[in-house]
Amino acid sequence: MVLALIALHFVAALLTPLLLSRLGARGFYVVALVPLLGMVYLLTLTGRVAAGERITESVNWIPALDVRISVSIGVLQWVLGMLVCGIGAVVLFYCRWYFGGDPPRRTGAVLVAFAGAMLGLVTSDDLMVMYVFWELTTVFSYLLVGHRPTKSANRSAAMTALIVTTAGGLAMLVGIVMLRVQTGSFSVSALLADPPSGTVTTVAVLLMVVGALTKSAQVPFHFWLPGAMAAPTPVSAYLHAAAMVKAGVYLVALLAPAFADTPGWRPILLGLGVLTMLLGGYRSLRQYDIKLLLAYGTVSQLGFLMVLVGMGSKAAALAGLAMTIAHALFKAALFMVVGIVDHNAGTRDLRALSGVGRQLPWVCAAAVVAGMSMAGLPPLLGFISKESAFVAATDFVGDHGSTPPAAAVLIVIGLLVGSALTFAYTLRFLWGAFADKSSDAVFLAKAVPPATTCRPVHRGFVAAPLLLAALSLIGGFAGGPLTKLLTPYVESFRFGEEPESLALWHGFTVPLGLSVLAWIGGATLFARRDRVARVQATFPRVWDAELVYHRVMRGVDRAAVETTGRTQRGSLPVYLGSILLVVVLVPGSAMLMAPSWPAVRWFDTPTQLVVGAVIVLAAFLTATSRGRLKAVLLLGVTGYGVAFLFLLHGAPDLALTQALVETVTLIVFVLVLRTLPKYFTRRPLRSNRWWRLAIAVAVAVVACGIAVLSAGARVSEPISQAYSRFAYEFGYGKNIVNVILVDARAWDTIGEVSVLVVAATGVASLIFLNRRYSNDVAPTNRGHRHERAVAVASGRRQLVWLRGGQSLSPSSRSIVFEVMTRLLFPTMILVSLFFLFSGHNRPGGGFAGGLVAGLALMIRYLAGGRNELDDAAPVEAGKVLGAGLVVACVSALAPIAFGGRVLQSYAFEPDLGLLGTARLPWGDLALLGDPKFVTSLFFDIGVYLIVIGVMLDIARSLGSAIDRQAEQSLTPRPLDPSTATAAMADATQGRDT
């Protein structure tokens, strides 16, 4: 069920743009049902989780690498999952009112996808799958923070967050691989049940801690979080209060029961956690933007949480989980309050806000309750959580040998000072956002702000923060049930005594005294805020982490520019020569040290020798040809010759694909050559041309030598001998090549078709220069497609072979070509479909079929121009590419729904009765025969559509777009050969002079 819920989030993300375009902001109501459904399901598991039971699901993903899509839900996972789903649903409901009548469709879709990735992260029981979800949250966060790519602030903040969290993710990945080597499994449950030890394990765990520190914005990686406030307020309320920043806290809490005693664990987590809490609280008191004030407060609270979950004791575990819940509730509510104030007052600057509380009383009430929880005041959940944290901190003093008593005392003092700062910036927030500031002229630069005028707020807008604030209040009275729920997680720790139950009153104790001291200290800081501000202003500017980061990034950019300037001089021969020299030196050196050379069989039949001679001759003529078109045609001869060699070697599928690819390449070359001079420029013979010749000969020798050595180095039977049996038994097909592509090595095919999509996008981007507007790549002659197929001229009906050809000038038309195109096009489409459906057992397949269909579209374009291409394919290439990717991915994941593995194939042989084979007295009559249907056909259909989309994109980019630019005189005309030669001679003479 959990896996289905995760998948449902991603499906909902795909549908969100459509919902928001049709329903407007009300579409968020529908989208919010998805995380709400997840929360309801988790609620049904409450009793089982509280009893210590773990709910598990598992699906094989990559069996060869022992990677499984598995989930395991215990108390920790249940708590985080409830926060992800519950607050996610509330935030999406809040988006209905925040974004108003024109909601950003991409932001809404990415927000739902992020919720799915976060749910997958906190429930995964496989380290590699967890890492995949971990990086997905990073990517989605980048898209959400950078929701306005035209604004430099959004781009900079998004890139900073991406770089910092990705760097930590890479460290985490290294740690995961090291743990896999140590344990032999990626299973989280197995790792925690039997944790390894040793130096390698220590390094691996600390690398994973680095990933957690970057994700949860701990010093010195804290600076990305305040910058991420460039995101919309709902994003901040979700990602930066309840979800993404909790990922690091979750990872530490997950590993703490098994690895809290690892050398370096406590010094790093406790030391950096306390420092982060103090630095975040101090910075909060310097902010005038109430959203940035909450951002630095979040940094401070994350440091507090990291101390609790990293301490490794039972009491700290209870306090850590309780504080995690409390923080998510009050901080999400406060961010939502900021969004309401910003929307209705028009500013977030506390110096310009005055008297807002009187005009927005319900918003102020929600903020006060949530703020009391953040400050740790009774009877809120934040109070019982913070008091439990003080209990854990005081118990920790001297109770563990790995932490000196003095260090433990410093931790308690740090938490006390941090709590005082928390109380102070909570008062600063509430005063700054809602108070009447007529009496604070001195603090506010001696200028009394006028009373802020606020628009009325809709009840639905304030419902979300009110709900979360109410839950914070209710949680304060639910200490007993909450303790019972969290007990199974607490019992997983070995260190520490059984903690006391969460409650509002434990008597007059040391933790209560610390809480009172924190309140007094925070109130004093706020009461003396004018003096505190003057003292802060006197502090000199020092190099903080953000400044260091920007200095480092500028240095990296400068080094990249310098390196590129020295090595990338704009000479393609130099680039190729450098690469080929390495190819010659490295493999060539190994080839020269070969102890013996196998016997060489030059050819099997004389036909191979003849074809090889033709290929060599064509290659020589290509290199010596002056005409560009002549060189391209001769180069095509070499490609067709290779296809013929494949055919002679008994590989018809490879021969077919090679011939089709060569044909496509020729057409693409011809399209490009239209804008280039007819001949290559004449250049005087120089010594570097001899170097090029030497490199070319050396590469040829090395390539041939490696081929000969490789063929003779085999010492055992080739695995390919079993392919024919393997292809039929495993992939249910007789075409070995196709079975490998769409079944056995389908993961490789997914990567290859993705590269095709990127290549097509790159080609189109180069042609369209700045942006790929849909009206540039979409069919442009919509009215022309509705014209009749006949034209009336001189009172007689004339047959029109190609409607698009009518737009061409008479000199550009060929009636013979148009007639042949009219006859060939449907035939080629049928052939492409035949290749698609028969490719599993005969030469062909989706790739070859897509090439044939793409060639048919190319022929339509060459015969009738861009209008004819739009008639043949009245759809945008991007939609075809997207449809192909969706079909391929869905077909890859569909077997999971039936209990199979990713990309698993199934075969069906339906009995068609009389429609199949009719039994007649004089024999059997095969009508439809005995069909055999293999589900990998759907994957092949995806490949088919992607190839057609690539061909259509190339035709519109290198064909239609260049035609349009030529019509508008935007395409440079090819130079006359004599003019080009003269210009080159003048340039050479000037350089020599």
Secondary structure by P-SEA (a helix, b strand, c coil): caaaaaaaaaaaaaaaaaaaaacccccccccaaaaaaaaaaaaaaaaaaaabbbbbbbbbccccccccbbbbbcaaaaaaaaaaaaaaaaaaaaaaccccccccaaaaaaaaaaaaaaaaaaccccaaaaaaaaaaaaaaaaaaaacccccaaaaaaaaaaaaaaaaaaaaaaaaaaaaaaacccccaaaaaacccccaaaaaaaaaaaaaaaaaacccccaaaaaaacccccccccccccccccaaaaaaaaaaccccccccaaaaaaaaaaaaaaaaaaaaaaacccaaaaaaaaaaaaaaaaaaaaacccaaaaaaaaaaaaaaaaaaaaaaaaaaaaaaaccccccccccccccccaaaaaaaaaaaaaaacccccaaaaaaaaaaaaaaaaccccccccaaaaaaaaaaaaaaaaaaaaaaaaaaaacccccccccccccccccccccccccccccaaaaaaaaaaaaaaaaaaaaaaaaacccccccccccccccccccccccaaaaaaaaaaaaaaaaaaaaaaaaaaaaaccccccaaaaaaaaaaaaaaaaaaaaaacccccaaaaaaaaaaaaacaaaaaaaaccccccccccccaaaaaaaaaaaaaaaaaaacccaaaaaaaaaaaaaaaaaaaaaaccaaaaaaaaaaaaaaaaaaaaaacccccccccccccaaaaaaaaaaaaaaaaaaaaaaaaaacccccccccaaaaaaaacccccaaaaaaacccaaaaaaaaaaaaaaaaaaaaaaaacccccccccccccccccccccccccccbbbbbccccccccccccccaaaaaaaaaaaaaaaaaaaaaaaacccccccaaaaaaaaaaaaaaaaaaccaaaaaaaccccaaaaaaaaaaaaaaaaacccccccccbbbbbbbcccccccccccccbbbbcccbbbbbcaaaaaaaaaaaaaaaaaaaaaaccaaaaaaaaaccccccccaaaaaaaaaaaaaaaac
